[in-house]
Amino acid sequence: MINNVGQIMLYVDDQDKAKEFWTEKVGFSVISEEDNGQGMKWIEIAPTKEAETSIILHNKELIAKMSPELNLGTPSLMFFSNNFEGLYSDLSNKHVTVGEIVNMPSGRVFNFADSENNYFAVMEKR
């Protein structure tokens, strides 16, 4: 049985730029950075080092060559925040593209774009 989400694979054009965005703009931490010495590099990031779920930044072009059958589109990620207003302000102040706050039945939500114009959502955890 599956009991939690361990890692989310995010396929990006520029791993270093993506790492910079997630760490410097969003405040994630680098959990590990691996390179197999044959051109395969992956970067694991997460909101905190103790987080149960992490994101792995993979080189989109390399993965497409290795596994052409994979859909490498951006996964739809929904993050939860206990400091919704603070996060919204922080991302805005760092010149991250953020959408308007929308009231949903399950809570308030906004989206933001990374350095490659992939969009992600944040929900206020009630």
The first five atom37 places (N, CA, C, CB, O) and aatype in JSON, in Angstrom:
{
  "aatype": [12, 9, 2, 2, 19, 7, 5, 9, 12, 10, 18, 19, 3, 3, 5, 3, 11, 0, 11, 6, 13, 17, 16, 6, 11, 19, 7, 13, 15, 19, 9, 15, 6, 6, 3, 2, 7, 5, 7, 12, 11, 17, 9, 6, 9, 0, 14, 16, 11, 6, 0, 6, 16, 15, 9, 9, 10, 8, 2, 11, 6, 10, 9, 0, 11, 12, 15, 14, 6, 10, 2, 10, 7, 16, 14, 15, 10, 12, 13, 13, 15, 2, 2, 13, 6, 7, 10, 18, 15, 3, 10, 15, 2, 11, 8, 19, 16, 19, 7, 6, 9, 19, 2, 12, 14, 15, 7, 1, 19, 13, 2, 13, 0, 3, 15, 6, 2, 2, 18, 13, 0, 19, 12, 6, 11, 1],
  "atom_mask": [
    [1, 1, 1, 1, 1],
    [1, 1, 1, 1, 1],
    [1, 1, 1, 1, 1],
    [1, 1, 1, 1, 1],
    [1, 1, 1, 1, 1],
    [1, 1, 1, 0, 1],
    [1, 1, 1, 1, 1],
    [1, 1, 1, 1, 1],
    [1, 1, 1, 1, 1],
    [1, 1, 1, 1, 1],
    [1, 1, 1, 1, 1],
    [1, 1, 1, 1, 1],
    [1, 1, 1, 1, 1],
    [1, 1, 1, 1, 1],
    [1, 1, 1, 1, 1],
    [1, 1, 1, 1, 1],
    [1, 1, 1, 1, 1],
    [1, 1, 1, 1, 1],
    [1, 1, 1, 1, 1],
    [1, 1, 1, 1, 1],
    [1, 1, 1, 1, 1],
    [1, 1, 1, 1, 1],
    [1, 1, 1, 1, 1],
    [1, 1, 1, 1, 1],
    [1, 1, 1, 1, 1],
    [1, 1, 1, 1, 1],
    [1, 1, 1, 0, 1],
    [1, 1, 1, 1, 1],
    [1, 1, 1, 1, 1],
    [1, 1, 1, 1, 1],
    [1, 1, 1, 1, 1],
    [1, 1, 1, 1, 1],
    [1, 1, 1, 1, 1],
    [1, 1, 1, 1, 1],
    [1, 1, 1, 1, 1],
    [1, 1, 1, 1, 1],
    [1, 1, 1, 0, 1],
    [1, 1, 1, 1, 1],
    [1, 1, 1, 0, 1],
    [1, 1, 1, 1, 1],
    [1, 1, 1, 1, 1],
    [1, 1, 1, 1, 1],
    [1, 1, 1, 1, 1],
    [1, 1, 1, 1, 1],
    [1, 1, 1, 1, 1],
    [1, 1, 1, 1, 1],
    [1, 1, 1, 1, 1],
    [1, 1, 1, 1, 1],
    [1, 1, 1, 1, 1],
    [1, 1, 1, 1, 1],
    [1, 1, 1, 1, 1],
    [1, 1, 1, 1, 1],
    [1, 1, 1, 1, 1],
    [1, 1, 1, 1, 1],
    [1, 1, 1, 1, 1],
    [1, 1, 1, 1, 1],
    [1, 1, 1, 1, 1],
    [1, 1, 1, 1, 1],
    [1, 1, 1, 1, 1],
    [1, 1, 1, 1, 1],
    [1, 1, 1, 1, 1],
    [1, 1, 1, 1, 1],
    [1, 1, 1, 1, 1],
    [1, 1, 1, 1, 1],
    [1, 1, 1, 1, 1],
    [1, 1, 1, 1, 1],
    [1, 1, 1, 1, 1],
    [1, 1, 1, 1, 1],
    [1, 1, 1, 1, 1],
    [1, 1, 1, 1, 1],
    [1, 1, 1, 1, 1],
    [1, 1, 1, 1, 1],
    [1, 1, 1, 0, 1],
    [1, 1, 1, 1, 1],
    [1, 1, 1, 1, 1],
    [1, 1, 1, 1, 1],
    [1, 1, 1, 1, 1],
    [1, 1, 1, 1, 1],
    [1, 1, 1, 1, 1],
    [1, 1, 1, 1, 1],
    [1, 1, 1, 1, 1],
    [1, 1, 1, 1, 1],
    [1, 1, 1, 1, 1],
    [1, 1, 1, 1, 1],
    [1, 1, 1, 1, 1],
    [1, 1, 1, 0, 1],
    [1, 1, 1, 1, 1],
    [1, 1, 1, 1, 1],
    [1, 1, 1, 1, 1],
    [1, 1, 1, 1, 1],
    [1, 1, 1, 1, 1],
    [1, 1, 1, 1, 1],
    [1, 1, 1, 1, 1],
    [1, 1, 1, 1, 1],
    [1, 1, 1, 1, 1],
    [1, 1, 1, 1, 1],
    [1, 1, 1, 1, 1],
    [1, 1, 1, 1, 1],
    [1, 1, 1, 0, 1],
    [1, 1, 1, 1, 1],
    [1, 1, 1, 1, 1],
    [1, 1, 1, 1, 1],
    [1, 1, 1, 1, 1],
    [1, 1, 1, 1, 1],
    [1, 1, 1, 1, 1],
    [1, 1, 1, 1, 1],
    [1, 1, 1, 0, 1],
    [1, 1, 1, 1, 1],
    [1, 1, 1, 1, 1],
    [1, 1, 1, 1, 1],
    [1, 1, 1, 1, 1],
    [1, 1, 1, 1, 1],
    [1, 1, 1, 1, 1],
    [1, 1, 1, 1, 1],
    [1, 1, 1, 1, 1],
    [1, 1, 1, 1, 1],
    [1, 1, 1, 1, 1],
    [1, 1, 1, 1, 1],
    [1, 1, 1, 1, 1],
    [1, 1, 1, 1, 1],
    [1, 1, 1, 1, 1],
    [1, 1, 1, 1, 1],
    [1, 1, 1, 1, 1],
    [1, 1, 1, 1, 1],
    [1, 1, 1, 1, 1],
    [1, 1, 1, 1, 1]
  ],
  "atom_positions": [
    [[0.82, -1.18, 0.0], [0.0, 0.0, 0.0], [0.86, 1.25, 0.0], [-0.93, 0.0, 1.19], [1.92, 1.29, 0.63]],
    [[0.4, 2.26, -0.71], [1.08, 3.56, -0.72], [0.51, 4.38, 0.43], [0.89, 4.31, -2.1], [-0.7, 4.49, 0.58]],
    [[1.4, 4.97, 1.25], [0.92, 5.75, 2.38], [1.35, 7.21, 2.37], [1.37, 5.12, 3.63], [0.89, 7.98, 3.22]],
    [[2.19, 7.61, 1.47], [2.51, 9.03, 1.32], [3.24, 9.26, 0.0], [3.35, 9.54, 2.51], [3.72, 8.32, -0.63]],
    [[3.33, 10.52, -0.4], [4.08, 10.9, -1.6], [5.51, 11.18, -1.16], [3.44, 12.17, -2.32], [5.75, 12.04, -0.31]],
    [[6.46, 10.45, -1.73], [7.86, 10.6, -1.33], [8.59, 11.7, -2.1], [0.0, 0.0, 0.0], [9.19, 12.58, -1.5]],
    [[8.52, 11.63, -3.43], [9.22, 12.61, -4.27], [8.35, 12.96, -5.47], [10.59, 12.06, -4.73], [7.56, 12.14, -5.95]],
    [[8.51, 14.16, -5.93], [7.84, 14.64, -7.14], [8.95, 14.98, -8.13], [6.9, 15.88, -6.86], [9.87, 15.73, -7.8]],
    [[8.86, 14.43, -9.32], [9.87, 14.7, -10.34], [9.44, 15.93, -11.13], [10.05, 13.47, -11.29], [8.36, 15.97, -11.71]],
    [[10.3, 16.94, -11.16], [10.03, 18.16, -11.91], [11.1, 18.25, -12.99], [10.04, 19.43, -10.97], [12.3, 18.32, -12.7]],
    [[10.66, 18.26, -14.25], [11.59, 18.25, -15.39], [11.77, 19.68, -15.87], [11.06, 17.34, -16.55], [10.82, 20.33, -16.29]],
    [[13.01, 20.17, -15.81], [13.31, 21.58, -16.1], [14.38, 21.71, -17.18], [13.76, 22.31, -14.82], [15.18, 20.8, -17.4]],
    [[14.38, 22.85, -17.83], [15.37, 23.12, -18.87], [16.73, 23.5, -18.27], [14.89, 24.24, -19.78], [17.77, 23.17, -18.84]],
    [[16.73, 24.18, -17.13], [17.96, 24.66, -16.51], [17.91, 24.33, -15.02], [18.16, 26.21, -16.75], [17.28, 25.05, -14.24]],
    [[18.58, 23.26, -14.63], [18.53, 22.81, -13.24], [19.09, 23.85, -12.26], [19.3, 21.52, -13.09], [18.52, 24.04, -11.18]],
    [[20.17, 24.51, -12.62], [20.77, 25.49, -11.71], [19.85, 26.69, -11.5], [22.12, 25.95, -12.24], [19.71, 27.18, -10.38]],
    [[19.22, 27.16, -12.58], [18.26, 28.26, -12.45], [17.05, 27.85, -11.64], [17.82, 28.74, -13.83], [16.54, 28.62, -10.83]],
    [[16.58, 26.62, -11.85], [15.43, 26.11, -11.09], [15.8, 26.01, -9.61], [14.98, 24.73, -11.64], [15.0, 26.38, -8.75]],
    [[16.99, 25.5, -9.3], [17.44, 25.4, -7.91], [17.5, 26.78, -7.27], [18.82, 24.71, -7.83], [17.06, 26.97, -6.14]],
    [[18.04, 27.74, -8.0], [18.14, 29.12, -7.51], [16.74, 29.67, -7.21], [18.86, 30.01, -8.55], [16.53, 30.29, -6.17]],
    [[15.79, 29.45, -8.12], [14.43, 29.94, -7.91], [13.83, 29.34, -6.64], [13.54, 29.61, -9.12], [13.35, 30.06, -5.76]],
    [[13.85, 28.0, -6.54], [13.19, 27.33, -5.42], [13.86, 27.63, -4.08], [13.18, 25.84, -5.66], [13.18, 27.68, -3.06]],
    [[15.18, 27.83, -4.07], [15.86, 28.09, -2.8], [15.85, 29.58, -2.45], [17.29, 27.57, -2.87], [15.55, 29.94, -1.31]],
    [[16.17, 30.44, -3.4], [16.29, 31.87, -3.1], [14.96, 32.61, -3.11], [17.21, 32.5, -4.08], [14.8, 33.56, -2.34]],
    [[14.02, 32.2, -3.94], [12.73, 32.91, -4.02], [11.68, 32.27, -3.12], [12.23, 32.93, -5.46], [10.96, 32.97, -2.42]],
    [[11.59, 30.94, -3.14], [10.53, 30.25, -2.41], [10.99, 29.82, -1.01], [10.06, 29.03, -3.19], [10.16, 29.61, -0.13]],
    [[12.3, 29.7, -0.81], [12.81, 29.37, 0.52], [12.99, 27.9, 0.81], [0.0, 0.0, 0.0], [13.14, 27.51, 1.97]],
    [[12.99, 27.05, -0.23], [13.23, 25.63, -0.05], [14.7, 25.4, 0.28], [12.81, 24.83, -1.32], [15.54, 26.28, 0.09]],
    [[15.01, 24.21, 0.78], [16.38, 23.82, 1.07], [16.81, 22.74, 0.08], [16.52, 23.32, 2.52], [15.99, 21.94, -0.38]],
    [[18.1, 22.72, -0.22], [18.66, 21.63, -1.02], [18.92, 20.47, -0.07], [19.98, 22.06, -1.79], [19.67, 20.61, 0.9]],
    [[18.3, 19.33, -0.34], [18.46, 18.14, 0.49], [19.68, 17.36, 0.02], [17.19, 17.26, 0.44], [20.48, 16.89, 0.82]],
    [[19.81, 17.22, -1.3], [20.99, 16.57, -1.87], [21.14, 16.99, -3.32], [20.88, 15.03, -1.75], [20.19, 17.41, -3.98]],
    [[22.35, 16.86, -3.8], [22.68, 17.16, -5.19], [23.59, 16.04, -5.66], [23.36, 18.58, -5.36], [24.68, 15.85, -5.12]],
    [[23.16, 15.31, -6.66], [23.9, 14.14, -7.12], [24.27, 14.27, -8.59], [23.08, 12.86, -6.89], [23.55, 14.89, -9.38]],
    [[25.39, 13.69, -8.96], [25.84, 13.65, -10.35], [26.5, 12.28, -10.54], [26.84, 14.83, -10.68], [27.44, 11.93, -9.83]],
    [[25.99, 11.51, -11.51], [26.54, 10.16, -11.7], [27.83, 10.16, -12.51], [25.51, 9.28, -12.39], [28.39, 9.1, -12.79]],
    [[28.31, 11.35, -12.89], [29.56, 11.44, -13.63], [29.42, 11.17, -15.12], [0.0, 0.0, 0.0], [30.4, 11.24, -15.86]],
    [[28.21, 10.86, -15.56], [27.96, 10.58, -16.97], [26.89, 11.53, -17.54], [27.52, 9.12, -17.16], [26.17, 11.19, -18.48]],
    [[26.81, 12.72, -16.94], [25.87, 13.72, -17.43], [24.52, 13.72, -16.74], [0.0, 0.0, 0.0], [23.72, 14.62, -16.97]],
    [[24.26, 12.73, -15.91], [22.98, 12.65, -15.19], [23.13, 13.32, -13.84], [22.52, 11.17, -15.02], [23.87, 12.85, -12.97]],
    [[22.41, 14.44, -13.66], [22.48, 15.2, -12.42], [21.06, 15.37, -11.91], [23.19, 16.59, -12.63], [20.14, 15.59, -12.7]],
    [[20.87, 15.26, -10.6], [19.56, 15.55, -10.03], [19.75, 16.31, -8.74], [18.75, 14.24, -9.8], [20.72, 16.11, -8.01]],
    [[18.79, 17.19, -8.47], [18.85, 18.05, -7.29], [17.56, 17.82, -6.51], [19.02, 19.57, -7.69], [16.46, 17.98, -7.04]],
    [[17.71, 17.45, -5.24], [16.54, 17.24, -4.39], [16.34, 18.46, -3.5], [16.7, 15.95, -3.52], [17.26, 18.89, -2.8]],
    [[15.12, 19.02, -3.54], [14.78, 20.19, -2.74], [13.5, 19.91, -1.96], [14.62, 21.46, -3.65], [12.71, 19.04, -2.35]],
    [[13.3, 20.64, -0.88], [12.09, 20.48, -0.08], [11.88, 21.74, 0.76], [12.17, 19.21, 0.83], [12.81, 22.52, 0.95]],
    [[10.65, 21.93, 1.27], [10.4, 23.11, 2.11], [11.3, 23.14, 3.34], [8.94, 23.14, 2.55], [11.74, 24.21, 3.76]],
    [[11.57, 21.97, 3.92], [12.49, 21.85, 5.05], [13.22, 20.51, 4.91], [11.73, 21.94, 6.43], [12.77, 19.62, 4.18]],
    [[14.32, 20.37, 5.6], [15.08, 19.12, 5.53], [14.29, 17.95, 6.13], [16.41, 19.27, 6.26], [14.57, 16.79, 5.82]],
    [[13.31, 18.25, 6.99], [12.5, 17.21, 7.64], [11.24, 16.88, 6.85], [12.13, 17.65, 9.04], [10.49, 15.99, 7.27]],
    [[10.97, 17.55, 5.74], [9.73, 17.33, 4.98], [9.63, 15.89, 4.5], [9.67, 18.29, 3.77], [10.63, 15.28, 4.13]],
    [[8.42, 15.36, 4.51], [8.21, 13.99, 4.05], [8.25, 13.87, 2.54], [6.89, 13.47, 4.57], [8.57, 12.81, 2.0]],
    [[7.94, 14.95, 1.84], [7.9, 14.94, 0.38], [8.92, 15.94, -0.15], [6.48, 15.28, -0.15], [9.04, 17.05, 0.37]],
    [[9.66, 15.55, -1.17], [10.64, 16.44, -1.78], [10.4, 16.5, -3.29], [12.09, 15.98, -1.47], [9.67, 15.69, -3.85]],
    [[11.03, 17.47, -3.91], [10.97, 17.64, -5.36], [12.35, 17.34, -5.91], [10.5, 19.09, -5.76], [13.36, 17.83, -5.39]],
    [[12.4, 16.54, -6.97], [13.67, 16.26, -7.64], [13.68, 17.05, -8.95], [13.85, 14.72, -7.91], [12.79, 16.9, -9.79]],
    [[14.69, 17.9, -9.11], [14.85, 18.67, -10.35], [15.67, 17.85, -11.32], [15.51, 20.06, -10.07], [16.85, 17.58, -11.07]],
    [[15.06, 17.46, -12.44], [15.73, 16.66, -13.46], [15.91, 17.49, -14.74], [14.93, 15.37, -13.76], [15.11, 18.38, -15.03]],
    [[16.95, 17.18, -15.48], [17.19, 17.82, -16.78], [16.21, 17.25, -17.8], [18.67, 17.59, -17.25], [16.27, 16.07, -18.15]],
    [[15.3, 18.1, -18.27], [14.23, 17.68, -19.18], [14.78, 17.07, -20.47], [13.33, 18.86, -19.51], [14.28, 16.03, -20.92]],
    [[15.78, 17.7, -21.07], [16.33, 17.23, -22.34], [16.95, 15.84, -22.19], [17.38, 18.22, -22.87], [16.74, 14.96, -23.03]],
    [[17.71, 15.64, -21.13], [18.36, 14.35, -20.89], [17.33, 13.24, -20.65], [19.32, 14.45, -19.71], [17.46, 12.15, -21.19]],
    [[16.34, 13.53, -19.84], [15.3, 12.52, -19.55], [14.52, 12.19, -20.82], [14.34, 13.03, -18.44], [14.16, 11.03, -21.03]],
    [[14.26, 13.18, -21.66], [13.53, 12.94, -22.92], [14.31, 11.99, -23.82], [13.27, 14.27, -23.65], [13.71, 11.16, -24.51]],
    [[15.64, 12.1, -23.83], [16.47, 11.2, -24.64], [16.47, 9.79, -24.05], [17.9, 11.74, -24.74], [16.43, 8.8, -24.78]],
    [[16.53, 9.71, -22.72], [16.59, 8.41, -22.05], [15.25, 7.68, -22.09], [17.05, 8.59, -20.62], [15.2, 6.46, -22.23]],
    [[14.17, 8.43, -21.95], [12.82, 7.84, -21.87], [11.84, 8.65, -22.7], [12.33, 7.76, -20.39], [11.02, 9.4, -22.15]],
    [[11.9, 8.52, -24.04], [11.06, 9.35, -24.9], [9.57, 9.13, -24.7], [11.4, 9.08, -26.34], [8.77, 9.96, -25.13]],
    [[9.17, 8.04, -24.06], [7.75, 7.77, -23.85], [7.15, 8.58, -22.7], [7.54, 6.29, -23.59], [5.92, 8.65, -22.57]],
    [[7.98, 9.2, -21.86], [7.48, 9.94, -20.69], [6.88, 11.28, -21.09], [8.61, 10.15, -19.69], [7.38, 11.96, -21.99]],
    [[5.79, 11.67, -20.41], [5.23, 13.01, -20.55], [6.0, 13.89, -19.56], [3.65, 13.04, -20.27], [5.88, 13.71, -18.35]],
    [[6.77, 14.82, -20.06], [7.63, 15.64, -19.2], [7.03, 17.0, -18.88], [8.96, 15.82, -19.86], [7.74, 17.91, -18.45]],
    [[5.72, 17.15, -19.1], [5.05, 18.39, -18.73], [5.13, 18.61, -17.23], [0.0, 0.0, 0.0], [5.36, 17.67, -16.47]],
    [[4.96, 19.82, -16.83], [5.04, 20.16, -15.41], [3.91, 19.51, -14.63], [5.01, 21.68, -15.22], [2.75, 19.61, -15.03]],
    [[4.23, 18.84, -13.54], [3.14, 18.29, -12.72], [2.39, 19.44, -12.05], [3.69, 17.3, -11.64], [2.95, 20.5, -11.81]],
    [[1.13, 19.23, -11.77], [0.34, 20.23, -11.07], [0.55, 20.03, -9.58], [-1.18, 20.13, -11.45], [0.11, 19.02, -9.02]],
    [[1.22, 20.96, -8.96], [1.54, 20.85, -7.54], [0.72, 21.84, -6.73], [3.04, 21.07, -7.31], [0.6, 23.01, -7.1]],
    [[0.16, 21.39, -5.63], [-0.55, 22.25, -4.69], [0.21, 22.21, -3.38], [-2.05, 21.79, -4.49], [0.33, 21.17, -2.73]],
    [[0.73, 23.37, -2.99], [1.43, 23.49, -1.71], [0.45, 24.01, -0.67], [2.67, 24.43, -1.83], [-0.49, 24.73, -1.02]],
    [[0.65, 23.65, 0.59], [-0.15, 24.19, 1.69], [0.73, 25.14, 2.49], [-0.71, 23.04, 2.6], [1.94, 24.94, 2.6]],
    [[0.11, 26.19, 3.04], [0.87, 27.16, 3.83], [0.1, 27.53, 5.09], [1.18, 28.41, 3.0], [-1.1, 27.77, 5.05]],
    [[0.83, 27.57, 6.21], [0.27, 28.06, 7.46], [0.45, 29.57, 7.6], [0.91, 27.34, 8.66], [-0.11, 30.19, 8.5]],
    [[1.25, 30.16, 6.69], [1.48, 31.61, 6.68], [1.17, 32.12, 5.28], [2.95, 31.97, 7.11], [2.05, 32.64, 4.59]],
    [[-0.05, 31.98, 4.88], [-0.51, 32.26, 3.52], [-0.21, 33.71, 3.11], [-2.0, 31.99, 3.41], [0.41, 33.94, 2.07]],
    [[-0.65, 34.67, 3.91], [-0.43, 36.09, 3.6], [1.06, 36.42, 3.53], [-1.12, 36.98, 4.66], [1.5, 37.15, 2.64]],
    [[1.83, 35.88, 4.48], [3.26, 36.14, 4.5], [3.96, 35.59, 3.27], [0.0, 0.0, 0.0], [4.83, 36.24, 2.7]],
    [[3.58, 34.37, 2.86], [4.17, 33.77, 1.67], [3.82, 34.57, 0.42], [3.71, 32.32, 1.51], [4.67, 34.82, -0.43]],
    [[2.55, 34.98, 0.32], [2.11, 35.76, -0.83], [2.92, 37.06, -0.92], [0.59, 36.08, -0.72], [3.4, 37.42, -2.0]],
    [[3.07, 37.76, 0.2], [3.84, 39.01, 0.24], [5.31, 38.78, -0.09], [3.73, 39.67, 1.61], [5.91, 39.53, -0.86]],
    [[5.88, 37.72, 0.49], [7.29, 37.41, 0.27], [7.58, 37.14, -1.21], [7.7, 36.2, 1.12], [8.53, 37.68, -1.76]],
    [[6.75, 36.3, -1.84], [6.95, 36.01, -3.27], [6.78, 37.27, -4.11], [5.97, 34.91, -3.74], [7.56, 37.51, -5.04]],
    [[5.77, 38.07, -3.79], [5.54, 39.32, -4.53], [6.72, 40.26, -4.39], [4.26, 40.02, -4.04], [7.17, 40.85, -5.37]],
    [[7.25, 40.38, -3.17], [8.39, 41.27, -2.92], [9.65, 40.8, -3.62], [8.65, 41.36, -1.42], [10.54, 41.61, -3.91]],
    [[9.74, 39.49, -3.92], [10.9, 38.95, -4.62], [10.67, 38.92, -6.13], [11.21, 37.54, -4.12], [11.41, 38.27, -6.87]],
    [[9.64, 39.64, -6.58], [9.31, 39.78, -8.01], [8.99, 38.47, -8.69], [10.46, 40.44, -8.73], [9.28, 38.28, -9.87]],
    [[8.38, 37.55, -7.93], [7.87, 36.31, -8.49], [6.48, 36.63, -9.06], [7.82, 35.13, -7.41], [5.73, 37.38, -8.44]],
    [[6.15, 36.07, -10.21], [4.82, 36.26, -10.78], [3.81, 35.51, -9.92], [4.76, 35.77, -12.26], [3.87, 34.28, -9.82]],
    [[2.89, 36.23, -9.29], [1.86, 35.61, -8.47], [0.49, 36.03, -8.98], [2.02, 36.0, -6.97], [0.3, 37.15, -9.45]],
    [[-0.46, 35.11, -8.9], [-1.83, 35.4, -9.28], [-2.6, 36.01, -8.12], [0.0, 0.0, 0.0], [-2.08, 36.14, -7.02]],
    [[-3.84, 36.37, -8.39], [-4.69, 36.93, -7.35], [-5.09, 35.84, -6.37], [-5.93, 37.59, -7.97], [-5.14, 34.66, -6.71]],
    [[-5.38, 36.25, -5.14], [-5.89, 35.31, -4.14], [-7.37, 35.05, -4.46], [-5.71, 35.87, -2.67], [-8.15, 35.98, -4.64]],
    [[-7.72, 33.77, -4.53], [-9.07, 33.36, -4.88], [-9.66, 32.59, -3.7], [-9.09, 32.5, -6.18], [-9.0, 31.72, -3.13]],
    [[-10.9, 32.9, -3.35], [-11.6, 32.16, -2.29], [-12.26, 30.93, -2.88], [-12.65, 33.05, -1.58], [-13.08, 31.03, -3.79]],
    [[-11.89, 29.76, -2.36], [-12.46, 28.49, -2.78], [-13.19, 27.88, -1.58], [-11.35, 27.52, -3.33], [-12.94, 28.28, -0.44]],
    [[-14.09, 26.93, -1.81], [-14.77, 26.3, -0.68], [-13.81, 25.67, 0.34], [-15.72, 25.23, -1.19], [-14.1, 25.64, 1.53]],
    [[-12.66, 25.18, -0.14], [-11.71, 24.53, 0.76], [-10.68, 25.49, 1.36], [-10.99, 23.43, 0.02], [-9.9, 25.08, 2.22]],
    [[-10.67, 26.75, 0.93], [-9.72, 27.73, 1.45], [-9.26, 28.68, 0.38], [0.0, 0.0, 0.0], [-9.61, 28.54, -0.79]],
    [[-8.47, 29.66, 0.79], [-7.94, 30.63, -0.18], [-6.77, 30.02, -0.94], [-7.49, 31.93, 0.53], [-6.0, 29.22, -0.4]],
    [[-6.64, 30.41, -2.21], [-5.61, 29.85, -3.1], [-5.02, 30.98, -3.94], [-6.21, 28.73, -4.0], [-5.72, 31.92, -4.31]],
    [[-3.72, 30.87, -4.25], [-3.11, 31.69, -5.3], [-2.11, 30.83, -6.05], [-2.42, 32.97, -4.7], [-1.7, 29.78, -5.56]],
    [[-1.73, 31.28, -7.24], [-0.7, 30.54, -7.98], [0.52, 31.42, -8.17], [-1.25, 30.06, -9.34], [0.45, 32.64, -8.02]],
    [[1.64, 30.79, -8.5], [2.87, 31.52, -8.8], [3.62, 30.77, -9.89], [3.76, 31.69, -7.53], [3.42, 29.57, -10.09]],
    [[4.48, 31.5, -10.6], [5.25, 30.92, -11.7], [6.72, 30.87, -11.32], [5.05, 31.73, -13.0], [7.24, 31.76, -10.65]],
    [[7.39, 29.79, -11.77], [8.83, 29.68, -11.54], [9.6, 30.37, -12.65], [9.25, 28.2, -11.43], [9.01, 31.07, -13.47]],
    [[10.91, 30.17, -12.68], [11.77, 30.85, -13.66], [11.54, 30.36, -15.08], [13.22, 30.65, -13.29], [12.03, 30.98, -16.02]],
    [[10.8, 29.25, -15.27], [10.5, 28.73, -16.61], [9.02, 28.86, -16.96], [10.93, 27.26, -16.72], [8.52, 28.21, -17.88]],
    [[8.31, 29.71, -16.19], [6.88, 29.96, -16.37], [6.01, 28.73, -16.17], [6.63, 30.51, -17.74], [4.96, 28.61, -16.8]],
    [[6.43, 27.81, -15.3], [5.58, 26.73, -14.85], [4.79, 27.27, -13.66], [6.41, 25.44, -14.47], [5.35, 27.97, -12.82]],
    [[3.51, 26.94, -13.6], [2.67, 27.47, -12.53], [2.39, 26.44, -11.45], [1.35, 27.98, -13.1], [2.2, 25.25, -11.73]],
    [[2.38, 26.9, -10.2], [2.13, 26.08, -9.03], [1.1, 26.8, -8.16], [3.45, 25.81, -8.24], [0.96, 28.02, -8.26]],
    [[0.38, 26.08, -7.33], [-0.65, 26.68, -6.49], [-0.29, 26.55, -5.02], [-2.0, 26.02, -6.76], [0.44, 25.65, -4.61]],
    [[-0.82, 27.49, -4.23], [-0.64, 27.48, -2.78], [-2.03, 27.64, -2.17], [0.34, 28.63, -2.29], [-2.8, 28.5, -2.57]],
    [[-2.33, 26.78, -1.19], [-3.62, 26.86, -0.49], [-3.38, 27.15, 0.98], [-4.44, 25.56, -0.67], [-2.47, 26.59, 1.6]],
    [[-4.21, 28.02, 1.51], [-4.17, 28.3, 2.94], [-4.75, 27.09, 3.66], [-4.96, 29.61, 3.3], [-5.88, 26.69, 3.41]],
    [[-3.97, 26.52, 4.55], [-4.41, 25.33, 5.29], [-5.28, 25.78, 6.43], [-3.2, 24.49, 5.81], [-4.82, 26.49, 7.33]],
    [[-6.57, 25.38, 6.42], [-7.5, 25.78, 7.49], [-7.49, 24.79, 8.61], [-8.9, 25.94, 6.97], [-8.21, 24.97, 9.59]]
  ]
}
